[in-house]
Amino acid sequence: MRVTTLLTAVAFCSVLSFQSFGQSGSDSFDDLPLSRQQNLLFYSRPLTLVETKSLAKEVTHWDQMVIRTKDGLSFQVEGTFQISSGKVYVRIGKKVQYLLPELVEVFKYKEHQFYKLTAYFNDQMQQFYGDLISSGPISLYAKYTIKMGGDNPSFDKLLQQANHLFFVQRKESKEARFLVSTRKAILKSMPDQHSKMKAYLKKEKPSLNKRQDLQQLFDYYNQL
């Protein structure tokens, strides 16, 4: 691999002007205004990318992706998110480039919004991209893990095969935490609505390790 610096133009991309995003996922891409569209993407400062020639041949599935960098630059490109490695790649012409994780704060890919999270997990502090599932006072994210092998399936097929690890982050917090999917732990994390959430759990009897049930539970809490 070699490091390159993209200074000027990339064809067929749109410049997007975004409002501020919060780590809690309280803002939505759909709520942000499109200030102008141009045929060329340009930057006010250099954006360092890592070029990888091997991936250009391996990846066959590319989709439109909107990325926001840590210094507020937002742009639309052809990209892919590799679940197995947790890395974001973009295709610029015939080149495939890996976006350094310290640059990307949030990206929208195939109707998913991924936020860069910091959490203590597996006995160490980690940074990774979490898929926003429910947004509000306590936002719920999914971290995907999968073992690669065989062919190179699409993101949608990989998502069906992936294991889900759930993390939550309070709006005022800078760090996420791993969600212990037990009734006791969930009620403890929602002391301000303890009685209502206890009644919800008793009535709905959600499966606390299933994405859809957890989404409904946190959507209910975030709307109280």
N, C-alpha and C positions, 0 to 999 in steps of 0.2 A: 504493500500500500504506500501511497505517497500523499503528502498534505498539499492541497492546492488552495488558492484564495480566489473566490469569485468576487470580482470587483464591479462588473457592469451589468451585462444583459443576459437574459435567458428568454428565448422566444416562447410565445403563446402562453404566458402566465399573466395573472392579474395582480395588481398591487392593491392590497386591502388596508384600510385604516381602521384599527380596532381601538375600542376603549380598553380600560385596564381590566385585566383578568385577575381573579383571586384564586388562591390555591384551593379554596373550599369548593370550587366548581359552581358558585352561585350565579355566574354569568353564563350566557349561552351564545354560541357562535351566531345563531339565527337572530339574536337581538342586536347584533353589531352592524353599524351602517357600512355600506360599500361606498367609499368616497369617490373613487374614479377607477376606470379600467384602461389599461394600455396594453399594447402588444408586447412590450418589453418589461421585464422585471429588473429593477435596479435598486441598489442599496445605498444608504447614506454613509455606510462604513463597510469595510471588508467583512465577509462572512467566511470563516474558515471551515472547509469541508475535508473529509478524508475520502480520496478516490479508491475504489476497490474494483479491479478489473474482473476478478473471478465471479463476483456476484452478478455481473451483467449477463452472464450466460446462464446462471442458475435460476434467477428469478424470472418467471414468465407472467406473473399477475401484477399489473400496475393499475392504480386507480387515482382519481383526483384526491389530493390531500391538502388541507389548510394547516399551516404551521405558524405558531407564534414563538419568537425567540425571546431570550431573557432581556434583550435590550429593546423590546417593543416592536421589532420588525415582524410583519405578518405577510405571508405570501401563499399563493396557490401553485402547486406543482404536481407532477406525476410522482407518486410515492408508494411505498409499501412498508408495513410494520411487521417485522419478523417476530412472531410469538416466542419461538424457541430461544432466541438470543435477547429479545427485548429491545432490539435496535430499530431505528428509523432510517430508511434509505430513500433517496430521491433520484430520479432519472432526469438528467439534463442532456438533451441531445442523445448521443450514443454512450455517454458516460453515466456510471452509477456511483453515487457518492453517499457515504455514511455521515449522518449528522451527529456531531459530537453531543453527547447527552447533556453536557453542561450548558449547551446553547438553547435547547428546545424546552420550553416551559409547558406548552400544551399543544395538542394537535387534534384535528378532526379527521377521521378516516372511516369511510363506509358507515356513516350515521353513528359512529362511536366518538366520544370525546375522551381523550387520554390526557391526564394531568401528571406532571412529574411530582412524585410523592417522596417524602423522607420518612422512614419508619424503622423502628428497632425490630428486627426479625432475624431468626436463626442466630441469636446471640451476637448480632452486630447491627450497626446502623447502616441502612441501605437506601439507595435511591433507585426508583423504578417508575414505570408508567402505569398508572391505574386507570381503568375504564370506569368513567363516572356512571353510576347506576341510579342514585337518588341524590338530589341536591337540596341543601337547606341548612338549618342549624347544625345538624350532623349529616355530613355527606358520606355516602357509601360508594366504595370502589371495588373493582375486581382486578386481581393480578392473575395473569394466566401463565400456566406452566405446561409444557408439553415435551415429549421425547420425539425427536426427529428420526426419520427412517423411511426408506422407500422413495416414492415419488415426491414431487413438490406441489402439494395441494394448495388451493386458494385459501385466503384468509378465512372465509366463511366456513370452509370445511375444517380448517385447523381449530377454529373457535368451538365447533361442535365436539372436537376430541379433547380439548384442553381441560385441565383441572382448574378449578376456581379457588383462589384464596381471597378472602374478603377483608377489607380494611376500612376503617372509619376515621373521619377527621372533623373535629369541631371547627366552626367558622373562625373562632378566635385563636386557634392553635396553628403552629407552624409545622407540626409533625402529625402524621397519621399513626394509627396503631392497629395491630392485628385484631380482628374481631373473633372473639371466642363465642362460637355459635351455640350458646346455651341460654335458656330462659333467664336464669339468675344473672348472668353477665349482661345480657341486653337490658334487663330492667335496671340494673345498677348503673348503666351508662345513660339512662334517661330519668334521673331522679325528679326532674321538674314535671314530668307527666307520668309518674309511676302508676297511679291508680288507673288512668285511662289505658296505658299500655298493658297493664296486667289484665284488664278486661278484654282488650283486643286479642291478646294471646290465648285467653280462655275461650273466647268465642270462635276465633278463626282457626286456631290450632295450626299455625304455619309450620312448615318444615324448615328449620333454621339453618340448613345447609344447602338449600336450593335458591338459586338466583332470583327467580320470579317471586317466591314467597318473601324473601328478604327485601326485595324492591318494594313490594306492596306494604310491608311493615314499616320501612323507613319513610316511604311516601306518606303514609298515614301520620307518623310522628312529625314529620317536617311540615305538615299542614295544620297541626294543632296550634 
